[in-house]
Amino acid sequence: MSSTILHDAPKHPFLAGLGERMRALRARRGMTRKALAVAAQVSERHLANLEYGVGNPSVLVLLQVTQALDCSLAEALGDQTTRSPEWLMIRGLLEHTDESSLHRVRKAIGQVLAMPQPEAQENRPHKSRIALVGLRGAGKSTLGKLLAKDLGFPFIELSREIERVAGCSIPEIQALYGQNAYRRYERRAMQEAIEAHTEAVIATPGGLASDPASFNLVLEHCLSVWLQASPEDHMNRVAAQGDLRPMAGNREAMEDLKGILAGRTAFYSKADLSIDTSRAPLDATFSALRSIVRVAIGLRGVAESA
């Protein structure tokens, strides 16, 4: 059977939009096309034609792909607010609302629906819990350890906490139980870290932003800091660590990485603070990070450490 991908075939506007959404969802999840094809049990050629807007998938094929991406058919089709009359009424209220107002609405909803607040009994604000977010290779572990030492806070590598909760390594979680189970362990580990620590520096996995429930925990209960870096720096740093997941053996690794960044930037940008770790050497970057975090948590005027 031919493996030709019909890039130049005529595109129906609906199928073109569907393809764009499927590419964006895959990028947000950090999955290569090959990995998604395996998880969805469809051919890579079929998936490629779907993403280029020239494939006309059956409902069952689309269901398989959306299940592998842990999203609803409604989201893939462009409407995630069709589950109930309440959703429809809420959508009507928010339909023409600007981004700033939507942000305030999300914060208000978070306060209404949030789990019991452990910080209600503490003297310090919950913003003394710092979460570093960003793609793998941004410097979360390196800078996080330095920041935790400087502040006198515990350092939490959330990936290790996920493994503790699951009782096995992250590759084993994904191989044995799948991506959806991994996201559940990730959410549980994040919630346990919040409940156990009123002060901490937490290095989060790069894909945490692709799970809205987990990312909401970060935004509501932590001072969130997005560590940005150029795609080249992300790739070089990860390669220096001997780790090319999830892009090992992929000829289009850099394009995949750029796609993942593009898919997650809208979520990472919701963080309270951001700093570019590609602009300066490590010492200068840490100094800048230290300064903005100390100001944010009310530690102005503390003497500079060596």
HUQUI-V24040 format. One record per residue. N is the residue number from 1. RES is the residue in three letters. SS is DSSP state (H for helix, E for strand, C for the rest). PHI is phi in radians with two decimals (999 if undefined). Layout:
N,RES,SS,PHI ; N,RES,SS,PHI
//
This chain:
1,MET,C,999 ; 2,SER,C,-1.15 ; 3,SER,C,-1.86 ; 4,THR,C,-1.12 ; 5,ILE,C,-1.73 ; 6,LEU,C,-1.49 ; 7,HIS,C,-1.00 ; 8,ASP,C,-1.70 ; 9,ALA,C,-1.22 ; 10,PRO,C,-1.00 ; 11,LYS,C,-2.04 ; 12,HIS,C,-1.30 ; 13,PRO,H,-0.94 ; 14,PHE,H,-1.13 ; 15,LEU,H,-1.17 ; 16,ALA,H,-1.10 ; 17,GLY,H,-1.14 ; 18,LEU,H,-1.07 ; 19,GLY,H,-1.07 ; 20,GLU,H,-1.09 ; 21,ARG,H,-1.15 ; 22,MET,H,-1.16 ; 23,ARG,H,-1.10 ; 24,ALA,H,-1.15 ; 25,LEU,H,-1.13 ; 26,ARG,H,-1.13 ; 27,ALA,H,-1.11 ; 28,ARG,H,-1.09 ; 29,ARG,H,-1.37 ; 30,GLY,C,1.28 ; 31,MET,C,-1.86 ; 32,THR,C,-1.31 ; 33,ARG,H,-1.08 ; 34,LYS,H,-1.12 ; 35,ALA,H,-1.10 ; 36,LEU,H,-1.17 ; 37,ALA,H,-1.05 ; 38,VAL,H,-1.15 ; 39,ALA,H,-1.12 ; 40,ALA,H,-1.54 ; 41,GLN,C,1.03 ; 42,VAL,C,-2.22 ; 43,SER,C,-1.27 ; 44,GLU,H,-1.11 ; 45,ARG,H,-1.13 ; 46,HIS,H,-1.07 ; 47,LEU,H,-1.15 ; 48,ALA,H,-1.10 ; 49,ASN,H,-1.11 ; 50,LEU,H,-1.08 ; 51,GLU,H,-1.20 ; 52,TYR,C,-1.48 ; 53,GLY,C,1.38 ; 54,VAL,C,-2.02 ; 55,GLY,C,-1.66 ; 56,ASN,C,-2.06 ; 57,PRO,C,-1.26 ; 58,SER,C,-1.26 ; 59,VAL,H,-1.05 ; 60,LEU,H,-1.16 ; 61,VAL,H,-1.13 ; 62,LEU,H,-1.09 ; 63,LEU,H,-1.11 ; 64,GLN,H,-1.05 ; 65,VAL,H,-1.19 ; 66,THR,H,-1.18 ; 67,GLN,H,-1.12 ; 68,ALA,H,-1.14 ; 69,LEU,C,-1.57 ; 70,ASP,C,0.97 ; 71,CYS,C,-2.39 ; 72,SER,C,-1.51 ; 73,LEU,H,-1.05 ; 74,ALA,H,-1.07 ; 75,GLU,H,-1.16 ; 76,ALA,H,-1.11 ; 77,LEU,H,-1.43 ; 78,GLY,C,1.82 ; 79,ASP,C,-2.52 ; 80,GLN,C,-1.72 ; 81,THR,C,-2.04 ; 82,THR,C,-2.22 ; 83,ARG,C,-1.45 ; 84,SER,C,-2.80 ; 85,PRO,H,-1.01 ; 86,GLU,H,-1.07 ; 87,TRP,H,-1.04 ; 88,LEU,H,-1.10 ; 89,MET,H,-1.21 ; 90,ILE,H,-1.09 ; 91,ARG,H,-1.05 ; 92,GLY,H,-1.07 ; 93,LEU,H,-1.17 ; 94,LEU,H,-1.72 ; 95,GLU,C,-0.96 ; 96,HIS,C,-1.97 ; 97,THR,C,-1.45 ; 98,ASP,C,-1.33 ; 99,GLU,H,-1.06 ; 100,SER,H,-1.11 ; 101,SER,H,-1.19 ; 102,LEU,H,-1.06 ; 103,HIS,H,-1.08 ; 104,ARG,H,-1.15 ; 105,VAL,H,-1.11 ; 106,ARG,H,-1.05 ; 107,LYS,H,-1.10 ; 108,ALA,H,-1.14 ; 109,ILE,H,-1.09 ; 110,GLY,H,-1.04 ; 111,GLN,H,-1.18 ; 112,VAL,H,-1.22 ; 113,LEU,H,-1.74 ; 114,ALA,C,-1.10 ; 115,MET,C,-1.15 ; 116,PRO,C,-0.90 ; 117,GLN,C,-1.47 ; 118,PRO,H,-1.11 ; 119,GLU,H,-1.33 ; 120,ALA,H,-1.12 ; 121,GLN,H,-1.78 ; 122,GLU,C,-1.90 ; 123,ASN,C,-1.44 ; 124,ARG,C,-1.48 ; 125,PRO,C,-1.19 ; 126,HIS,H,-1.12 ; 127,LYS,H,-1.26 ; 128,SER,H,-1.40 ; 129,ARG,E,-1.76 ; 130,ILE,E,-1.83 ; 131,ALA,E,-2.02 ; 132,LEU,E,-1.65 ; 133,VAL,E,-2.11 ; 134,GLY,C,2.51 ; 135,LEU,C,-1.22 ; 136,ARG,C,-0.98 ; 137,GLY,C,1.66 ; 138,ALA,C,-1.37 ; 139,GLY,C,1.87 ; 140,LYS,H,-1.10 ; 141,SER,H,-1.23 ; 142,THR,H,-1.09 ; 143,LEU,H,-1.25 ; 144,GLY,H,-1.11 ; 145,LYS,H,-1.13 ; 146,LEU,H,-1.12 ; 147,LEU,H,-1.17 ; 148,ALA,H,-1.09 ; 149,LYS,H,-1.11 ; 150,ASP,H,-1.12 ; 151,LEU,H,-1.48 ; 152,GLY,C,1.33 ; 153,PHE,C,-1.81 ; 154,PRO,E,-1.14 ; 155,PHE,E,-1.84 ; 156,ILE,E,-2.10 ; 157,GLU,E,-1.59 ; 158,LEU,H,-1.08 ; 159,SER,H,-1.06 ; 160,ARG,H,-1.19 ; 161,GLU,H,-1.20 ; 162,ILE,H,-1.09 ; 163,GLU,H,-1.12 ; 164,ARG,H,-1.12 ; 165,VAL,H,-1.09 ; 166,ALA,H,-1.41 ; 167,GLY,C,1.39 ; 168,CYS,C,-2.77 ; 169,SER,C,-1.27 ; 170,ILE,H,-1.07 ; 171,PRO,H,-1.01 ; 172,GLU,H,-1.20 ; 173,ILE,H,-1.01 ; 174,GLN,H,-1.21 ; 175,ALA,H,-1.28 ; 176,LEU,H,-1.48 ; 177,TYR,C,-2.08 ; 178,GLY,C,1.67 ; 179,GLN,H,-1.12 ; 180,ASN,H,-1.13 ; 181,ALA,H,-1.14 ; 182,TYR,H,-1.01 ; 183,ARG,H,-1.08 ; 184,ARG,H,-1.16 ; 185,TYR,H,-1.12 ; 186,GLU,H,-1.04 ; 187,ARG,H,-1.11 ; 188,ARG,H,-1.12 ; 189,ALA,H,-1.12 ; 190,MET,H,-1.14 ; 191,GLN,H,-1.14 ; 192,GLU,H,-1.14 ; 193,ALA,H,-1.12 ; 194,ILE,H,-1.14 ; 195,GLU,H,-1.21 ; 196,ALA,H,-1.53 ; 197,HIS,C,-2.28 ; 198,THR,C,-1.52 ; 199,GLU,C,-2.34 ; 200,ALA,E,-2.99 ; 201,VAL,E,-2.00 ; 202,ILE,E,-2.01 ; 203,ALA,E,-1.59 ; 204,THR,C,-1.64 ; 205,PRO,C,-1.11 ; 206,GLY,H,-1.06 ; 207,GLY,H,-1.49 ; 208,LEU,H,-1.01 ; 209,ALA,H,-1.15 ; 210,SER,H,-1.42 ; 211,ASP,C,-1.92 ; 212,PRO,H,-0.96 ; 213,ALA,H,-1.12 ; 214,SER,H,-1.18 ; 215,PHE,H,-1.20 ; 216,ASN,H,-1.11 ; 217,LEU,H,-1.02 ; 218,VAL,H,-1.10 ; 219,LEU,H,-1.16 ; 220,GLU,H,-1.47 ; 221,HIS,H,-2.07 ; 222,CYS,C,-2.40 ; 223,LEU,E,-1.41 ; 224,SER,E,-1.65 ; 225,VAL,E,-2.24 ; 226,TRP,E,-1.51 ; 227,LEU,E,-1.61 ; 228,GLN,E,-1.64 ; 229,ALA,C,-2.76 ; 230,SER,C,-1.26 ; 231,PRO,H,-0.96 ; 232,GLU,H,-1.12 ; 233,ASP,H,-1.17 ; 234,HIS,H,-0.97 ; 235,MET,H,-1.12 ; 236,ASN,H,-1.14 ; 237,ARG,H,-1.18 ; 238,VAL,H,-1.16 ; 239,ALA,H,-1.10 ; 240,ALA,H,-1.13 ; 241,GLN,C,-1.49 ; 242,GLY,C,1.31 ; 243,ASP,C,-2.29 ; 244,LEU,C,-2.02 ; 245,ARG,C,-1.07 ; 246,PRO,C,-1.68 ; 247,MET,C,-1.95 ; 248,ALA,C,-1.06 ; 249,GLY,C,1.32 ; 250,ASN,C,-1.67 ; 251,ARG,C,-1.17 ; 252,GLU,C,-1.92 ; 253,ALA,H,-1.01 ; 254,MET,H,-1.15 ; 255,GLU,H,-1.15 ; 256,ASP,H,-1.10 ; 257,LEU,H,-1.10 ; 258,LYS,H,-1.09 ; 259,GLY,H,-1.14 ; 260,ILE,H,-1.11 ; 261,LEU,H,-1.03 ; 262,ALA,H,-1.09 ; 263,GLY,H,-1.23 ; 264,ARG,H,-1.83 ; 265,THR,H,-1.00 ; 266,ALA,H,-1.07 ; 267,PHE,H,-1.48 ; 268,TYR,H,-0.98 ; 269,SER,C,-1.20 ; 270,LYS,C,-1.34 ; 271,ALA,C,-1.07 ; 272,ASP,C,-1.12 ; 273,LEU,E,-2.35 ; 274,SER,E,-2.55 ; 275,ILE,E,-2.61 ; 276,ASP,E,-1.57 ; 277,THR,C,-1.51 ; 278,SER,C,-1.65 ; 279,ARG,C,-1.39 ; 280,ALA,C,-2.56 ; 281,PRO,C,-1.07 ; 282,LEU,H,-0.97 ; 283,ASP,H,-1.03 ; 284,ALA,H,-1.20 ; 285,THR,H,-1.12 ; 286,PHE,H,-1.11 ; 287,SER,H,-1.05 ; 288,ALA,H,-1.17 ; 289,LEU,H,-1.08 ; 290,ARG,H,-1.00 ; 291,SER,H,-1.13 ; 292,ILE,H,-1.22 ; 293,VAL,H,-1.25 ; 294,ARG,H,-1.10 ; 295,VAL,H,-1.11 ; 296,ALA,H,-1.14 ; 297,ILE,C,-1.75 ; 298,GLY,C,1.42 ; 299,LEU,C,-1.89 ; 300,ARG,C,-1.09 ; 301,GLY,C,1.47 ; 302,VAL,C,-1.28 ; 303,ALA,C,-1.04 ; 304,GLU,C,-1.13 ; 305,SER,C,-1.57 ; 306,ALA,C,-1.18
//
